[in-house]
Structures are given as structure tokens and as C-alpha cells.
Amino acid sequence: MFDLNIPVDPIRDYHLADWKYEKIMEEIADFEKALDEDHEIALKLAAFGSSVTMVVTSIGYQNPDMLYFYGFVNGKDAQLIQHVSQLNFLMTSVERKDKTKPARRIGFRLSDISEDRT
């Protein structure tokens, strides 16, 4: 006889954006551990023959294949929408602009769109 009330862990699909999100957040956490209080993480993005530095404040995802990076480029609000197959960036540090506030850390926050693992 089988007990139908035993919870079953869903099989993980490593091709979905949620897994890539988790791996990125692990790498960011490791990178941020080495930063002092005067620096915060930024991403160096290269496309179309030029590079852009984005100060990242949060990251989200939407399965099956989209990642979202929120933050600032040249002091202006910015959002990068990235397909997981195009994911390629350099993590770097930048000196924080506002010395009256603590250095910004991304942390492990999930947005509403990332709650569902479909």
C-alpha cells in the first residue's frame, strides 16, 4: 500500500531560468564578500561593440528563459532583460556614490514574477 500524503520533491529542470538565477546569486554573494564598505557590485555589459557598466540593485527571473537585472547606468534607472542563452557579463566593483548610505548589496530576494517554477 502506498502513502499518498508523502511530499514529493519536483524534478529540477536545469535549463530553466530559476536555476541560472540561483547560480548567479551564489556567485554574486561570493563576490560581494570580498568588497569593502566603499564598493558595491556592478556588471560590465558588452554589446554592439561598446561596453556599459550597470550598478545592479536586484535580479529576477521568469521561467523558462528570461533574467532581469535592475539598477542604474550612468546614474539613471536601468533594466536589462536577458535571455539565458545570451548570458555573459563581467562582475566588477564600483565605488559607491553616496557615502552617507551603506554599500548596496544585492542579496537573495525573489520578486513576484519569480515565485512560480513552471
C-alpha positions as CSV (number, residue, x, y, z in Angstrom):
1,M,0.0,0.0,0.0
2,F,1.3,3.5,-0.9
3,D,1.1,6.6,1.3
4,L,-0.2,9.3,-1.0
5,N,0.4,12.0,1.6
6,I,4.2,11.8,1.3
7,P,5.5,15.1,-0.2
8,V,7.4,14.5,-3.5
9,D,10.2,16.9,-4.5
10,P,9.7,18.1,-8.0
11,I,12.4,17.1,-10.5
12,R,14.6,20.1,-11.2
13,D,15.0,21.4,-14.7
14,Y,18.5,22.9,-15.0
15,H,17.6,24.5,-18.3
16,L,15.2,26.9,-16.7
17,A,15.9,30.5,-15.7
18,D,15.4,29.9,-11.9
19,W,18.4,27.6,-11.7
20,K,20.6,30.1,-13.6
21,Y,19.3,32.8,-11.3
22,E,20.3,30.8,-8.2
23,K,23.8,30.2,-9.7
24,I,24.3,33.9,-10.5
25,M,23.1,34.8,-7.0
26,E,25.6,32.4,-5.4
27,E,28.5,33.9,-7.5
28,I,27.4,37.5,-6.6
29,A,27.3,36.6,-2.9
30,D,30.8,35.2,-3.1
31,F,32.0,38.3,-5.0
32,E,30.3,40.7,-2.5
33,K,32.1,39.0,0.5
34,A,35.3,40.4,-0.8
35,L,34.0,44.0,-1.2
36,D,34.7,46.7,1.4
37,E,32.1,49.2,2.6
38,D,33.1,51.7,0.0
39,H,32.3,49.5,-3.0
40,E,29.3,47.7,-4.5
41,I,28.8,45.3,-7.3
42,A,28.4,46.3,-10.9
43,L,28.1,44.4,-14.1
44,K,30.2,45.2,-17.2
45,L,28.0,44.5,-20.2
46,A,29.4,44.3,-23.7
47,A,27.2,44.5,-26.8
48,F,27.2,46.1,-30.2
49,G,30.9,47.0,-30.0
50,S,30.7,49.0,-26.7
51,S,30.6,48.3,-23.0
52,V,28.2,49.6,-20.3
53,T,28.6,49.5,-16.6
54,M,25.4,48.7,-14.7
55,V,25.2,49.1,-10.9
56,V,22.9,46.2,-10.0
57,T,20.3,46.6,-7.2
58,S,18.3,43.4,-7.8
59,I,17.9,40.5,-10.1
60,G,14.8,38.5,-11.1
61,Y,13.8,35.8,-13.5
62,Q,10.8,34.4,-15.4
63,N,10.8,30.8,-16.4
64,P,11.5,29.3,-18.8
65,D,14.3,31.6,-20.1
66,M,14.3,35.3,-19.0
67,L,16.5,37.0,-16.5
68,Y,16.0,40.6,-15.3
69,F,18.7,42.9,-14.0
70,Y,17.6,46.1,-12.3
71,G,19.8,49.0,-11.3
72,F,21.5,52.1,-12.7
73,V,23.5,53.1,-15.7
74,N,25.2,56.5,-15.5
75,G,23.0,57.4,-12.5
76,K,19.8,56.6,-14.4
77,D,17.3,53.8,-13.7
78,A,18.0,50.8,-15.9
79,Q,16.7,47.3,-16.6
80,L,18.4,44.6,-18.6
81,I,16.2,41.9,-20.0
82,Q,18.4,38.9,-20.9
83,H,17.6,35.6,-22.5
84,V,19.5,32.8,-20.6
85,S,21.3,31.7,-23.8
86,Q,22.8,35.2,-24.1
87,L,24.0,35.4,-20.6
88,N,27.5,36.9,-20.5
89,F,28.8,39.6,-18.2
90,L,31.8,40.6,-16.1
91,M,31.3,41.3,-12.4
92,T,33.2,44.2,-11.2
93,S,33.1,46.7,-8.3
94,V,32.5,50.4,-8.3
95,E,32.9,53.0,-5.6
96,R,29.6,53.9,-4.1
97,K,28.3,57.3,-4.9
98,D,26.5,58.2,-1.7
99,K,28.9,57.9,1.2
100,T,26.1,58.6,3.7
101,K,24.4,55.3,2.9
102,P,25.9,51.8,3.4
103,A,27.2,50.0,0.3
104,R,24.3,48.3,-1.6
105,R,24.3,44.6,-1.6
106,I,22.0,42.6,-3.9
107,G,21.2,39.8,-1.5
108,F,18.8,36.9,-2.0
109,R,15.4,38.5,-2.8
110,L,12.8,37.0,-5.1
111,S,10.4,39.1,-7.0
112,D,6.7,38.3,-7.5
113,I,7.4,37.0,-11.0
114,S,10.0,34.5,-9.7
115,E,7.7,32.7,-7.3
116,D,6.4,30.2,-9.8
117,R,8.7,27.5,-11.0
118,T,6.9,26.4,-14.2
